Amino acid sequence: MGKIVGIVNQKGGVGKTTTAINLSASLALEGLKVLLIDCDPQANATSGLVVQRDDARHSVYDVLMGLAPADQVILPTPIETLFLLPGSKNLTGANIELAAADDRAVRLRHALEPVKENYDLIMLDCPPALDLLTLNVLAAAGTLIVTMQAEYFALEGISELISTLERVQAAFNPEVTIEGVLLTMYDDRTNLAQQVTETLREYFKERLFKTVIPRNVRLAEAPSHGKPVALYDARSRGSEAYFELAGEFLERNNIESPKAAARKAAASVPKARGREIRFWPYA
């Protein structure tokens, strides 16, 4: 498929990296081949997958600057079908170094062309800013997942992001659209959360994901152990929420994962009684 999905919001602390790691992991555990690209100079998606930070190692920075091809920078992760193109603090300088380049907004898109068909899905973790790195994500992605908290200021941030998206559509990538808006760190006990949810539902309608990501201690703990929450505590509310989100994402895109196909095949096999398979109405 080679579908490229950007996980974006110019605000920090709204669950972008948590979603990038855990949605990617959940999709990979469903049997899809997934590439996660850490476009944030903080490189939290990199350390959150037990890949030690190493500024001497090639990263997305080297790919953007043309110093190394993407296929030589991609690393394995603890999940067999999940791969990582790591970030590094060197990305901070990319905004300055690329400023004078004619193709500064489409460097990432061009770099992914040779490898995108090798993966079912490519997930891009975006920095918390509307800078050249974010612009490269918007220009490379086919669709976007916007993560946000159910708070008033988050609504203001969404309007800025949509304005930027419209300019990117006009200048660089007319195909990019918002896949969906995802509520994170959600607490449905507050009136504000419910009011913001209703406002978003009125505006985005079916593009607002039905799945919400709750506040969850295990989700917060997992990065310190260098693991997606599905490997840290598969039975936690956070892990269950991201598997539910993965299912909703696949359903929206009419994608049947290998694990889903296997479950369907197993369910269709009649169960034997002793040595004999008997069918209704005789069973």
C-alpha positions, 0 to 999 in steps of 0.5 A: 500500500505505501500509505503515508500518515502524518501525526500532527499538531503544532501544540506540544503535550497532546499525545503525538509521539505516544500515538505515533509509537503505540498506533504503529506498534498496534498496526505492526502487531496486526501483521502489517509492515510499518515504518515509523519516522521520527521527525522531531528533534527531541527524538522521543519516538526513537527512545520510546522504542528502546533505540538508544539515542546516538547523535553520531548515527545517521538519522532523518537529518541525514536523509533530509540533507541528502547525506544518506538514503533512507533504506540505509538509516532504517532500524529494526525494533522489538516488533518484527514488522515495525521499523524505525527511521530515527530522529536526532537533535541534529534535526534542529539545524535542518530548519536553518540549513534547508531555508535557502533550498528550492526543494526545502518543503518536499525533501522528505517526500522525495526521500521516501519515494524509493522505500514507501512501497516496501511498507504497508504503512508509513507513520510520521511523528511530527514536531510540536511546531509549524516549521520546515520539518512539519511542512515536510511532513504535510507535503509527504503525507497522504492523510493526517491524524490530528491528536488533541486534548479536549481543552479550549486552547486545543480548538484554537490550535486546530484552526491554525493547523487547518489554515496551514494545511490549506496553504500546503494543499495549494502549494505542495500537496493537493492530495493531503487530507485530515484522516481524523481527529483523535482525542487523547488524555481523555477524561469524560468526567469533566463537562469541558471534555464533553463540550469540546467533544461535541464541538469537534463532532459538529465540525469534523463529523465522521472524521472525529475518531470514535476511539478516545485515548484515556489518561492511563498510568501504563501509557505514561510509564511505557516510554521509560522502559523503551517499549510500546504499551502493548509490550509493556502492559497489553491488558492496560486501558491504554493498550486496549484503546490503541488496539481499538484505534488501530481497528478503526483506522483499518476499517476506515481504510478498508484494510484487512490485516493479516491477523484479522484475515487469520481470525476470520479464517479460523472462525469459519472452520467448523468445530469437530466433535470427536472424529466427525464434523457435523453441521446444523441442523444435525449438530 
